[in-house]
Amino acid sequence: MSASPERREELLATAAEVFAAQGYNATTVRKIADAAGMLAGSLYYHFDSKESMLDEILSAFLDELWARYDAVLAAGLGPRETIEALVTESFREIDRHRAAVAIYQKESRHLQTQPRFAHLAGSQQQFEKAWLGTLERGVADQVFRADLDVRLTYRFVRDTVWVAASWYRPGGQHSPEEIARQYLSMVLEGIALRE
């Protein structure tokens, strides 16, 4: 008899919150089970290890992220519109998968050294290629400044977008789309009044 998909999703959501709050290494199956209100042994009925739980959490997030990113990249938008759409989709993913994003931010560098999580390195390279390629296209098309350091810009945008997972709370005062609009306004237009 297998667990219902809804129950598995509940348990993964609980595990994601525990991993995000305590870190992967400090999280035990017992801590996840306690947070889920069950015995540790009962958790093994649903998952064979904390590693498999984390893999499912990160894979679900990355699969959804790449489905949305791929749709943006295939849409034939200009460089600025592509950046705007990628930023917006990123904030939407933070809204949907805040704990998974926080885990990815804290743990991916360490995790990708483990065979089970080696796929994280490929996703990171794919991510970098998408963003850098869009920025380079924007400079070449004279949409972005010619003196733009695209690698520095990529790192700045990547880190300032994804760090929002540390403070963003779904259902808060601002929607992910509003946060994206404010963020893009600051990055693309600046915060100082023009004279």
Residue frames relative to the residue before (quaternion, step in Angstrom):
aa qw qx qy qz dx dy dz
M 1.0000 0.0000 0.0000 0.0000 0.00 0.00 0.00
S 0.1852 -0.8038 0.5571 0.0964 3.57 -0.71 1.01
A 0.5893 -0.5852 0.4336 0.3497 3.52 -1.27 0.50
S 0.5583 -0.5876 0.4551 0.3687 3.54 -1.17 0.53
P 0.5986 -0.5679 0.4171 0.3811 3.58 -1.14 0.57
E 0.6240 0.5476 -0.3426 0.4398 3.59 1.04 -0.73
R 0.6579 0.5020 -0.3086 0.4689 3.59 0.95 -0.86
R 0.6291 0.5209 -0.3365 0.4686 3.59 0.97 -0.79
E 0.6540 0.5125 -0.3137 0.4596 3.59 0.94 -0.87
E 0.6285 0.5275 -0.3281 0.4680 3.60 1.00 -0.81
L 0.6793 0.4879 -0.2901 0.4652 3.57 0.89 -0.95
L 0.6490 0.5023 -0.3218 0.4721 3.60 0.98 -0.77
A 0.6322 0.5196 -0.3348 0.4672 3.60 1.01 -0.74
T 0.6424 0.5046 -0.3154 0.4830 3.59 1.00 -0.79
A 0.6558 0.5091 -0.3076 0.4649 3.58 0.90 -0.93
A 0.6334 0.5375 -0.3326 0.4464 3.59 0.97 -0.83
E 0.6561 0.5052 -0.3141 0.4643 3.58 0.94 -0.84
V 0.6612 0.4942 -0.3099 0.4718 3.59 0.97 -0.82
F 0.6434 0.5080 -0.3235 0.4726 3.61 0.92 -0.86
A 0.6681 0.5106 -0.3054 0.4467 3.59 0.90 -0.92
A 0.7095 0.4646 -0.2630 0.4600 3.58 0.94 -0.87
Q 0.8184 0.2989 -0.1187 0.4762 3.58 0.87 -0.95
G 0.4943 -0.6333 0.4504 0.3896 3.59 1.20 -0.38
Y 0.6202 -0.5855 0.3795 0.3584 3.54 -1.12 0.68
N 0.7064 0.4777 -0.2898 0.4346 3.60 0.73 -1.01
A 0.7029 0.4649 -0.2705 0.4655 3.61 0.99 -0.77
T 0.6130 0.5565 -0.3473 0.4403 3.58 1.22 -0.34
T 0.1290 -0.7721 0.6194 0.0597 3.53 -0.93 0.97
V 0.6428 -0.4895 0.4100 0.4232 3.54 -1.29 0.28
R 0.6172 0.5519 -0.3448 0.4422 3.60 1.03 -0.75
K 0.6568 0.5071 -0.3172 0.4592 3.62 0.93 -0.86
I 0.6411 0.5031 -0.3241 0.4805 3.58 1.01 -0.77
A 0.6578 0.5099 -0.3057 0.4625 3.58 0.92 -0.93
D 0.6312 0.5276 -0.3330 0.4608 3.60 0.96 -0.84
A 0.6716 0.4963 -0.2948 0.4645 3.59 0.91 -0.93
A 0.6961 0.4505 -0.2590 0.4953 3.58 1.14 -0.66
G 0.4541 -0.7112 0.4341 0.3154 3.59 1.28 -0.10
M 0.6230 0.5058 -0.3570 0.4781 3.55 1.02 0.81
L 0.5890 -0.5492 0.4431 0.3938 3.56 -1.28 0.14
A 0.6121 -0.5778 0.3927 0.3705 3.56 -1.10 0.72
G 0.6443 0.5374 -0.3259 0.4357 3.58 0.95 -0.83
S 0.6313 0.5452 -0.3284 0.4432 3.56 1.10 -0.70
L 0.5978 0.5711 -0.3636 0.4293 3.57 1.13 -0.60
Y 0.6292 0.5442 -0.3315 0.4450 3.59 1.11 -0.66
Y 0.5153 0.6099 -0.4175 0.4338 3.58 1.27 -0.19
H 0.7432 0.4053 -0.1949 0.4954 3.57 1.13 -0.76
F 0.8024 0.0902 0.0038 0.5899 3.60 1.05 -0.81
D 0.4482 -0.7187 0.4583 0.2693 3.57 -1.00 0.74
S 0.8101 -0.0145 0.0241 0.5856 3.62 1.19 -0.35
K 0.6093 -0.5190 0.4260 0.4218 3.55 -1.27 0.19
E 0.5784 0.5867 -0.3648 0.4337 3.57 1.16 -0.60
S 0.6735 0.4813 -0.3036 0.4718 3.61 0.91 -0.86
M 0.6098 0.5328 -0.3579 0.4649 3.60 1.07 -0.65
L 0.6751 0.4908 -0.2997 0.4622 3.57 0.86 -0.94
D 0.6336 0.5315 -0.3353 0.4514 3.59 0.98 -0.81
E 0.6593 0.4965 -0.3125 0.4702 3.61 0.95 -0.81
I 0.6346 0.5353 -0.3260 0.4523 3.59 0.99 -0.85
L 0.7217 0.4390 -0.2541 0.4710 3.58 0.76 -1.03
S 0.6450 0.5245 -0.3278 0.4488 3.59 0.98 -0.78
A 0.6370 0.5208 -0.3329 0.4606 3.61 0.96 -0.80
F 0.6525 0.5059 -0.3020 0.4765 3.57 0.97 -0.88
L 0.7226 0.4492 -0.2677 0.4521 3.60 0.71 -1.02
D 0.6149 0.5385 -0.3545 0.4540 3.61 1.02 -0.70
E 0.6794 0.4722 -0.2907 0.4805 3.58 0.92 -0.88
L 0.6259 0.5405 -0.3335 0.4526 3.58 0.97 -0.86
W 0.7167 0.4510 -0.2691 0.4589 3.59 0.81 -0.96
A 0.5828 0.5467 -0.3881 0.4591 3.61 1.08 -0.52
R 0.6954 0.4628 -0.2680 0.4801 3.59 0.95 -0.87
Y 0.6445 0.5057 -0.3211 0.4753 3.59 0.96 -0.83
D 0.6535 0.5179 -0.3239 0.4470 3.60 0.88 -0.90
A 0.6298 0.5229 -0.3356 0.4661 3.60 1.03 -0.75
V 0.6398 0.5081 -0.3236 0.4772 3.60 0.99 -0.79
L 0.7039 0.4823 -0.2736 0.4439 3.58 0.81 -1.02
A 0.6888 0.4678 -0.2744 0.4811 3.59 1.15 -0.58
A 0.5560 0.6704 -0.3652 0.3286 3.59 1.25 -0.29
G 0.4344 -0.7292 0.4441 0.2871 3.60 1.23 -0.14
L 0.3309 0.7555 -0.4984 0.2672 3.58 1.13 0.60
G 0.5719 -0.5519 0.4693 0.3848 3.54 -1.29 0.31
P 0.7059 -0.4807 0.3026 0.4232 3.60 -1.22 0.32
R 0.6672 0.4881 -0.3198 0.4630 3.62 0.86 -0.86
E 0.6682 0.4929 -0.2975 0.4711 3.59 0.90 -0.91
T 0.6215 0.5313 -0.3420 0.4632 3.59 1.07 -0.68
I 0.6464 0.5015 -0.3162 0.4803 3.58 0.92 -0.89
E 0.6482 0.5186 -0.3212 0.4557 3.59 0.92 -0.89
A 0.6848 0.4795 -0.2857 0.4684 3.58 0.92 -0.88
L 0.6437 0.5120 -0.3269 0.4654 3.62 0.99 -0.77
V 0.6421 0.5053 -0.3244 0.4766 3.59 0.97 -0.80
T 0.6592 0.5084 -0.3136 0.4567 3.58 0.89 -0.91
E 0.6642 0.4847 -0.3099 0.4773 3.60 0.90 -0.87
S 0.6131 0.5484 -0.3531 0.4458 3.61 1.05 -0.69
F 0.6827 0.4616 -0.2980 0.4817 3.59 0.88 -0.87
R 0.6066 0.5342 -0.3602 0.4658 3.61 1.07 -0.59
E 0.6533 0.5013 -0.3152 0.4719 3.59 1.02 -0.78
I 0.6036 0.5269 -0.3576 0.4798 3.59 1.07 -0.66
D 0.6320 0.5278 -0.3256 0.4648 3.59 1.03 -0.78
R 0.7307 0.4390 -0.2392 0.4649 3.59 0.89 -0.94
H 0.8231 0.1676 -0.0177 0.5424 3.57 0.96 -0.92
R 0.0365 0.8578 -0.5125 0.0128 3.60 0.97 0.81
A 0.6880 0.4774 -0.2983 0.4579 3.61 0.79 -0.95
A 0.6502 0.5116 -0.3250 0.4581 3.62 0.94 -0.82
V 0.6340 0.5157 -0.3299 0.4725 3.59 1.01 -0.78
A 0.6482 0.5141 -0.3200 0.4616 3.60 0.94 -0.86
I 0.6342 0.5120 -0.3248 0.4797 3.59 0.99 -0.80
Y 0.6540 0.5219 -0.3131 0.4494 3.57 0.84 -0.99
Q 0.6557 0.5226 -0.3101 0.4481 3.59 0.93 -0.92
K 0.7422 0.4299 -0.2279 0.4609 3.57 0.86 -0.96
E 0.8283 0.3419 -0.0994 0.4325 3.53 0.89 -0.99
S 0.5330 0.6918 -0.4166 0.2524 3.62 1.06 -0.57
R 0.6290 0.5453 -0.3564 0.4243 3.60 0.92 -0.79
H 0.6895 0.4548 -0.2691 0.4953 3.57 0.95 -0.88
L 0.6779 0.5259 -0.3039 0.4142 3.58 0.85 -0.96
Q 0.6723 0.5331 -0.3282 0.3952 3.60 0.89 -0.83
T 0.5563 0.5720 -0.4013 0.4498 3.60 1.27 -0.02
Q 0.6356 0.4995 -0.3291 0.4881 3.60 1.27 -0.24
P 0.5963 -0.6217 0.3642 0.3541 3.61 -0.86 0.91
R 0.6612 0.5270 -0.3248 0.4238 3.61 0.89 -0.86
F 0.7674 0.3422 -0.1700 0.5149 3.59 1.12 -0.66
A 0.2972 0.7803 -0.5022 0.2250 3.59 1.22 0.35
H 0.5769 0.6077 -0.3690 0.4021 3.60 1.14 -0.56
L 0.5469 0.6217 -0.4021 0.3908 3.61 1.17 -0.40
A 0.6157 0.5451 -0.3506 0.4482 3.60 1.06 -0.69
G 0.6509 0.5136 -0.3141 0.4625 3.60 0.97 -0.80
S 0.6446 0.5106 -0.3177 0.4720 3.56 1.00 -0.79
Q 0.6418 0.5241 -0.3194 0.4598 3.56 1.00 -0.82
Q 0.6516 0.5001 -0.3134 0.4766 3.61 0.98 -0.80
Q 0.6379 0.5246 -0.3137 0.4685 3.58 1.00 -0.83
F 0.6287 0.5380 -0.3086 0.4691 3.56 1.04 -0.87
E 0.6756 0.4958 -0.2869 0.4641 3.57 0.85 -1.01
K 0.6510 0.5240 -0.3152 0.4497 3.58 0.94 -0.87
A 0.6520 0.5214 -0.3163 0.4507 3.60 0.94 -0.87
W 0.7193 0.4463 -0.2540 0.4679 3.57 0.80 -1.00
L 0.6742 0.4837 -0.3064 0.4666 3.59 0.86 -0.93
G 0.6364 0.5385 -0.3244 0.4469 3.57 0.97 -0.83
T 0.6610 0.4987 -0.3040 0.4710 3.57 0.98 -0.83
L 0.6559 0.4995 -0.3096 0.4738 3.60 0.96 -0.83
E 0.6527 0.5064 -0.3142 0.4678 3.60 0.94 -0.84
R 0.6357 0.5181 -0.3224 0.4727 3.58 1.02 -0.79
G 0.6434 0.5325 -0.3144 0.4513 3.57 1.04 -0.79
V 0.6437 0.4900 -0.3189 0.4938 3.59 1.04 -0.74
A 0.6658 0.5099 -0.3022 0.4532 3.60 0.89 -0.93
D 0.7166 0.4269 -0.2400 0.4966 3.60 1.05 -0.79
Q 0.4247 -0.7317 0.4277 0.3185 3.58 1.36 0.06
V 0.3683 0.6923 -0.5110 0.3521 3.54 1.11 0.82
F 0.7380 0.2516 -0.1440 0.6094 3.56 1.18 -0.72
R 0.6766 -0.5216 0.3458 0.3881 3.55 -1.22 0.56
A 0.5388 -0.6433 0.4491 0.3069 3.56 -1.05 0.80
D 0.7078 0.4560 -0.2644 0.4703 3.60 1.09 -0.63
L 0.3812 0.7445 -0.4680 0.2852 3.58 1.28 0.18
D 0.2830 -0.7070 0.6224 0.1807 3.57 -0.90 0.95
V 0.2886 -0.8200 0.4647 0.1685 3.57 -0.04 1.29
R 0.6463 0.5137 -0.3410 0.4496 3.61 0.96 -0.72
L 0.6542 0.4923 -0.3070 0.4852 3.61 0.96 -0.83
T 0.6415 0.5202 -0.3168 0.4663 3.58 0.98 -0.85
Y 0.6307 0.5321 -0.3242 0.4626 3.57 0.96 -0.88
R 0.6814 0.4851 -0.3006 0.4583 3.60 0.81 -0.96
F 0.6473 0.5210 -0.3179 0.4565 3.56 0.96 -0.88
V 0.6876 0.4717 -0.2880 0.4708 3.58 0.79 -0.99
R 0.6370 0.5354 -0.3319 0.4443 3.59 0.85 -0.92
D 0.7412 0.4341 -0.2490 0.4474 3.55 0.69 -1.09
T 0.6895 0.4759 -0.3033 0.4540 3.60 0.92 -0.77
V 0.6188 0.5085 -0.3563 0.4813 3.61 1.10 -0.49
W 0.7770 0.4137 -0.2229 0.4188 3.57 0.53 -1.17
V 0.5716 0.5806 -0.3977 0.4219 3.61 1.14 -0.43
A 0.4917 0.6667 -0.4268 0.3628 3.60 1.21 -0.32
A 0.5456 0.6176 -0.4019 0.3992 3.61 1.16 -0.44
S 0.6282 0.5528 -0.3450 0.4251 3.61 1.14 -0.47
W 0.7911 0.2675 -0.1583 0.5268 3.62 1.13 -0.44
Y 0.5806 0.6042 -0.3803 0.3914 3.61 1.13 -0.49
R 0.0710 -0.7731 0.6287 0.0454 3.56 -1.08 0.78
P 0.4563 -0.6841 0.4914 0.2868 3.61 -0.65 1.06
G 0.7916 0.2756 -0.2259 0.4964 3.55 -1.01 0.84
G 0.4466 0.7073 -0.4382 0.3291 3.56 1.27 0.23
Q 0.8060 -0.3251 0.2204 0.4428 3.52 -1.35 -0.24
H 0.7901 0.2516 -0.1195 0.5460 3.60 1.05 -0.78
S 0.4372 -0.6693 0.5337 0.2760 3.56 -1.03 0.81
P 0.6318 -0.5227 0.3854 0.4233 3.60 -1.18 0.33
E 0.6292 0.5369 -0.3376 0.4494 3.59 1.07 -0.68
E 0.6497 0.5002 -0.3173 0.4765 3.61 1.02 -0.75
I 0.6280 0.5139 -0.3357 0.4782 3.58 0.99 -0.77
A 0.6426 0.5153 -0.3237 0.4656 3.60 0.95 -0.85
R 0.6465 0.5191 -0.3267 0.4538 3.63 0.92 -0.85
Q 0.6651 0.4941 -0.3016 0.4718 3.58 0.90 -0.91
Y 0.6542 0.5215 -0.3034 0.4561 3.55 0.92 -0.94
L 0.6843 0.4843 -0.2857 0.4643 3.58 0.84 -0.99
S 0.6069 0.5474 -0.3517 0.4564 3.57 1.04 -0.70
M 0.6743 0.4855 -0.2968 0.4706 3.59 0.93 -0.88
V 0.7050 0.4672 -0.2738 0.4579 3.59 0.86 -0.94
L 0.7746 0.3829 -0.2013 0.4614 3.58 0.79 -0.98
E 0.7883 0.3047 -0.1555 0.5114 3.60 1.07 -0.66
G 0.4541 -0.6772 0.4558 0.3571 3.60 1.20 -0.43
I 0.4497 -0.6948 0.4907 0.2724 3.57 -1.29 0.07
A 0.6125 0.5502 -0.3563 0.4418 3.59 1.22 -0.18
L 0.5096 -0.6186 0.4985 0.3303 3.57 -1.14 0.64
R 0.3842 -0.7120 0.5351 0.2432 3.56 -1.03 0.75
E 0.4084 -0.7264 0.5047 0.2255 3.54 -0.96 0.88
